[in-house]
Amino acid sequence: MPVIASRRYTRGIASIHALPIDGAQRKGLRRGQFDWIGLAEPEPEEMQLLAAQFGLHPLAVEDALNPQQLPKVEVYKNHLFIVARTASMDEGEAISYGQTALFVGKDFIITVRFGSSRAHHELRQRLEIDSERLTEGTDFVAHAILDFIVDGYQPLIDRLEESVQTMEDRAIHSFPEQSTIRRIFRLRRQLRRFERIVGPMEEACERLAVTDLPHVDESSHVWFRDVLDHMRRTLVRMRGLKETLASIVETASLLEAHRQGEMTRKLAAWAAILAVPTAIAGIYGMNFDFMPELRWQYGYPLVVSVIGAICVGLWFRFRRIEWL
């Protein structure tokens, strides 16, 4: 059976021997005792043993075995059922998702993990060191697990922010290449999917933080409010990244249009300057015998001087209006 850990805690102290998972109905626990079971990708038959031993609701067991659930909090007869989604980024900037389901009862907490690469070993060890906090019960452990999951979003957001900042800086100096534009739209699609899959975590955390629920002590609300605050900050950062990605192409297009406008004005200015000698030379290049000053001794120097004066005047004029 894929049991990562199964221990009974008495006043925050873990038992030496692992708790057997055999489907036998549990006997009543003494005050200050609770069981913490952690499973990774169990089979349905294995979950049925656990359900029989702890009295888990069949619908909750079914949802726990389906790794495509959205985050939620549901109340059953003898336990709360919480679904949280984990997220991590692969090498190719693709976000992969996992699921952690929690069954939170008065004297037990069970975690069922699918697809997450972040195990709970370090979290469990850290909590066991502070045995006094474990005496607060299963709701405190549930808070610690949710906080662990939400904090796991931060490296992903940090990496995305670094990538987006780099693309934003480059877009200021030059229009993005096609590969960069494809990357921008790929990241925007990833962020929309992140909001759709992980976004409901905010609602789930808010319910745990402000609603009176079975097996969640009122004193624990402050801890769940902390998780809610972390989740909201994560969503704010994620939505900011979406807006930044949307503005990169728009800003780059405006800057590129401005650069093209400047280039067009320069070309138009030089074309206007070159049009003067072209027009005058074209007129005097016509094959007519009788034209003004055609045989005049000073005609050529005068025409060249007029062309030069007009071209210089136009050059100064265009410089003054910043077309050159």
QUIGIQUI-V920670 format. One record per backbone hydrogen bond with DSSP energy under -0.5 kcal/mol. CO is the residue of the C=O (numbers start at 1). NH is the residue of the N-H. Records with the same first field share a line. If there is no record, write none. Layout:
CO = NH / NH
This chain:
1 = 3
2 = 4 / 40
5 = 38
6 = 19
7 = 36
8 = 15
9 = 11 / 34
10 = 13
13 = 10
20 = 22
30 = 33
32 = 11
34 = 9
35 = 109
36 = 7
37 = 111
38 = 4 / 5
39 = 113
43 = 47
44 = 48
45 = 49
46 = 50
47 = 51
48 = 52
49 = 53
50 = 54
51 = 55 / 56
53 = 26
57 = 61
58 = 62
59 = 63
60 = 64
61 = 65
63 = 66
65 = 67
66 = 69
72 = 83
74 = 76 / 81
78 = 106
79 = 76
80 = 82 / 104
81 = 74
82 = 102
83 = 72
84 = 100
86 = 98
88 = 96
90 = 93
94 = 90 / 96
96 = 88
98 = 86
99 = 114
100 = 84
101 = 112
102 = 82 / 104
103 = 105 / 110
104 = 80
107 = 35
108 = 105
109 = 37
110 = 103
111 = 39 / 113
112 = 101
113 = 41
114 = 99
117 = 119
120 = 124
121 = 125
122 = 126
123 = 127
124 = 128
125 = 129
126 = 130
129 = 131
130 = 133 / 134
131 = 135
133 = 136
134 = 137
137 = 141
138 = 142
139 = 143
140 = 144
141 = 145
142 = 146
143 = 147
144 = 148
145 = 149
146 = 150
147 = 151
148 = 152
150 = 153
151 = 154
152 = 156
153 = 157
154 = 158
155 = 159
156 = 160
157 = 161
158 = 162
159 = 163
160 = 164
161 = 165
162 = 166
163 = 167
164 = 168
165 = 169
166 = 170
167 = 171
168 = 172
169 = 173
170 = 173 / 174
177 = 181
178 = 182
179 = 183
180 = 184
181 = 185
182 = 186
183 = 187
184 = 188
185 = 189
186 = 190
187 = 191
188 = 192
189 = 193
190 = 194
191 = 195
192 = 196
193 = 197
194 = 198 / 199
195 = 199
197 = 71
198 = 201
199 = 202
200 = 204
201 = 205
202 = 206
203 = 207
204 = 208
205 = 209
206 = 210
207 = 211
211 = 213
213 = 216
215 = 217
217 = 220
218 = 221
220 = 223 / 224
221 = 225
222 = 226
223 = 227
224 = 228
225 = 229
226 = 230
227 = 231
228 = 232
229 = 233
230 = 234
231 = 235
232 = 236
233 = 237
234 = 238
235 = 239
236 = 240
237 = 241
238 = 242
239 = 243
240 = 244
241 = 245
242 = 246
243 = 247
244 = 248
245 = 249
246 = 250
247 = 251
248 = 252
249 = 253
250 = 254
251 = 255
252 = 256
253 = 257
254 = 258
255 = 259
256 = 260
257 = 261
258 = 262
259 = 263
260 = 264
261 = 265
262 = 266
263 = 267
264 = 268
265 = 269
266 = 270
267 = 271
268 = 272
269 = 273
270 = 274
271 = 275
272 = 276
273 = 276 / 277
274 = 278
275 = 279
276 = 280
277 = 281
278 = 282
279 = 283
280 = 284
281 = 285
283 = 286
286 = 288
289 = 291
291 = 294
296 = 299
298 = 302
299 = 303
300 = 304
301 = 305
302 = 306
303 = 307
304 = 308
305 = 309
306 = 310
307 = 311
308 = 312
309 = 313
310 = 314
311 = 315
312 = 316
313 = 317
314 = 318
315 = 319
316 = 320
317 = 321
318 = 323 / 324
319 = 322
